[in-house]
């Protein structure tokens, strides 16, 4: 199907005659630059004067130019060595904001009886705060190792694995569906970067939000202007 702009900045790449929120049981969100306005790793790097260097790696990774997300994240986290937890708290309080329409979309999904999952290649330090703020049901993200109030430049292995990359996001979506007794086709996946494509590929509806070109092309729906709640224009 030829992409159709159903209203300015809202593009549909598939035929979705009359989808409803009630057709779905789960919505999975990426965090950085999707649910929230920043890439947390870039902003933490600002505390040690390395934002430009880290942001360049992040951008190349999200565009799909750096294929190995785990290696990319390890490189960026290593550059954060010595950043204080207080600096991270400052990023959260002063720079992190929910993206427009995020709260409205999550609320509408919960009202429709859906569960909400946050899967992030970012960090639990921020994901757990966003989870509490929005009343999100499940999360998966990376843990930054801290010693004496400072980042060591490493992540901490978790029971499910080492780093939440694209494959881990997909696995978490599939596992959450299994736990809820639903088919992944009853899930919506929302993201902006290349590492969101694996989970978007198994969901019943994939949504690109102000996304990289590769992600916009592959998603079923692309929100290129306005807030996340524009999805509600499509799903009544």
N, C-alpha and C positions, 0 to 999 in steps of 0.2 A: 504494500500500500504506500502511496505517496504521502509524506508527512503533511498533516493538515493543521493549520493554525486556527484553532476553534475560537480563540479570542486573542488579542495582542499579547504575545509572550507566552502563550500556552499552546504547545504543539503536541499533537497526537500522531504517533507513528503506526498505530494499529487501529483496526475497526473496533470501537467499544460502544456499541449502540446504547445500552442503558445499564451500565454497571452501577451498583449501589455499594455504599460502605458496608451494608449488611451482608454483602456477598463474601466478605473477608472476615477472618478471625484474628489475624495478627498483622501488625505493621512494624517493620524493622527499619530503624534509622541509623545512618552513619552520624557521627557527632560533629567533627571539625568541618566548618564551612557548609554544613547541612543543617543540623539542629542549632548550631551556634555560629557566631559571626567570625570566629578566628581559627587559625591553625595553632593550637596550644603550644606545640613544640617550637614554632617560630617565635612566639611571644616570650617563652621561657628563655630562649637563646638571646633575646634582647638584653637580658640581665647581665650577660657576659660579653656583650658587644659583638655577638656572632649571628645576629638575626639575618643579615643578607646572605651569609654563607649557608645557613640552615634552610632558609626559605627557598633558595635556589634548588636544593636537593628535594625539598618537599614538592615544589612545583613540578619538577621533572618526573618525580614518582607519580604524582596524581595524574599527570598527562599520559602516563604509561611509557615514558621514555626510559626510566629506570625500572627494569622488570622485577628485580628481587626486592620486594617490600621489606622483608626482614633485615636484609643487609643494609638497606637504605635507612631503616629506623635505627639500627645499631650505630651507624655512622653519625646520625644526628644526635642520638642520646649521649654518645661518647663526648660530644662537644659541650654537653650541658654539665659536665663534671664541675662540682664546686658551687653550683647555683643553690641558694638556700630555699628551704620550704617556705620561708617568709616571702621570698620573691615570687614563688608560685602562687601563694595566697593573694599577693598583690595583682597578679595577672587575672586571677579569678574575680577579684572584687572590682578592679578598675577597667579591665579590657573585655572580659567575656560577657557577651549578651546573647540572649536567645535570638535567633533569626526571626524576622517578621512572620507572623502566622504560625509559628511553631506551637505555641501554647494552644492556639485555637484548633489546629489540626489534631493534636494529641487529645484534647478534650472531646472533640467530635468523635474520634475513634473510640475512646473509652465509653462515651455515651451510646455508641452503636454496639457495645459489648465486646469490643476487640481488646486483645492484649497488646502491649507495647514493648518492643525490644530495642535496646540501644547497643549497637556493636561498633566498636571504635578501634582504629589503629593508634589512637591516642592513649590517654592515661586515666587510670581509675581516680586519681586525685581530682580530676574535673568531672569525669563521667558520673561518679557517685553523687556529686553536688547537683548536676543536671537531672539525674534520676530523681533525687529528692524534690527538686523544684517542680518537676513536671508530673510526678507520680508515675514514673515508668516502672513496669513490672520486672523486667530482666535486663541485665547489662553484661557485656564482656569487653574488657579493655586491658591495657598493659599496665603493669605495676613498676614504677620507678624505684630503684633501690636508694634508700636514704641511710646515711650514717652520720650521727652527730648533727642532725639538722641540715645536712648538705647532700646533694645528689652525688652519687659515686660515678655516674656516667654509664651505668648498666641498668638492665631491667631484671626483674625477679621472675624466675620460672614459676608457673602455676600448675595446678593439677591437670589442666587440659592441655598444657604445652608451654612454649616459650614466648612467642609473640603473636598477637592477633593480627594476621594479615588477611588478604582476600579469601584464601581458602578457609581460614578459621571463621571468618564472618559467615561464609556459606554453610559451614559445618554447624555453627551455632544456630543459624536460622532453621536448618533441617532438624537439629536436635530439639529445638524449642517446639517446632510443629509436632514432632513425635510425642513430646511430653504432653502437649495439648490434645493429642489424638486427631490432628488435622493434616490435610495434604498441603505441601508447600504452595500449591496453586491457590490456596486460600489465604496466602500471605502477600503483603505489599512490601517491596523493598525500595528505600529512598536513599540516594547517595549522590556524590558529585565527582568522585575520583575513580581512577582505574582499579583501585583495590576494592571498589564496591561492585564491580561487574560480576564476579562469581556469584554473590548472593542475589544480585538482580537477575541473573540468568536462570535461577531455579524458582523464583517467586512467580506468582500468578500475574502480578502487575509490577512493573519496574518503573520508577520515577526518577528522572534526573533533575536535580535542583541547582540552578545556576552553575551547571556542570562543565567539565572539560569537554572539548569537542567530541572525543572518542565515546564518552559516556552519553552525551546528548544523542548521538547517532544510534547507539545500541538500545537505549531505553525505549519503553513503549510510550511513555509520556515525558515531555520535557517542560519544566517550568523555567522559562528564561527571563521573565520579568515578574516583579511582585513577590509575595510571600508564599510560604509553604501551604497556607490554607487555600491557595488557588486550586489545589487538588480537589477541593470540595465543589468546585464548579463542574467537575467531571463526574464525581461520585456523589450523587444526591443522597 
